[in-house]
């Protein structure tokens, strides 16, 4: 049985993970989805019900497990963000600032610490009242948008909430990771420079 462990994540990430796992689950097979968030549990239940899927729920303390039977439902057009009561960035509501990552790690000290700080920064950013207008990734920072990135869920959530993610195409080609990129829009330095010029503040963690 395929398992989607969404513990530690807030909406829409659990729904994104569940939708991806469902696409990889064969018709008639079961999928186990785990969450430790009551709001996400409610959103997941609505998601499965709206798509005509049979499921059961068991709870132990703050841990909730859903067993879902995959039918022949078409979930391609389902948008996880539609099930979330979260603030979605709009051009009018977005903060007048951009966040720029030129590497995967935050700061210049120990690499492991730098990676931890990057993830902590993005989690904190998602919890802030005003999201950035854009996040720009260049040099080795583009690796943050690859399928095996340690912050791919946070970047997906930012994008689902209306934050523009721009990736340096030259950098992606240099590192030969074109096929690994799963989030954001491949861009060029002209557009990225234009984005930096147009905002009031640039934050480089």
Number of C-alpha atoms within 10 A of each C-alpha: 9 14 17 21 16 20 17 10 19 23 22 27 25 27 27 20 18 25 21 14 17 25 14 12 18 15 13 11 13 20 22 20 25 23 23 20 19 13 14 25 22 12 22 24 20 13 21 19 12 10 15 14 15 14 16 11 14 11 12 8 7 10 14 18 18 21 17 21 21 21 17 12 12 9 14 9 6 14 15 20 19 13 18 20 12 12 15 17 20 13 11 8 14 18 19 17 20 25 20 19 21 18 20 25 22 22 15 9 9 10 13 10 13 17 18 15 17 21 20 14 14 18 19 10 16 18 12 10 10 16 25 25 22 25 26 25 28 24 18 17 19 26 26 25 27 19 16 12 17 17 21 20 23 21 24 19 21 26 18 20 19 19 24 19 23 24 28 24 18 15 20 25 10 12 12 10 15 15 9 14 20 15 18 21 15 17 18 15 14 9 12 19 11 10 18 18 12 13 15 10 14 19 11 13 15
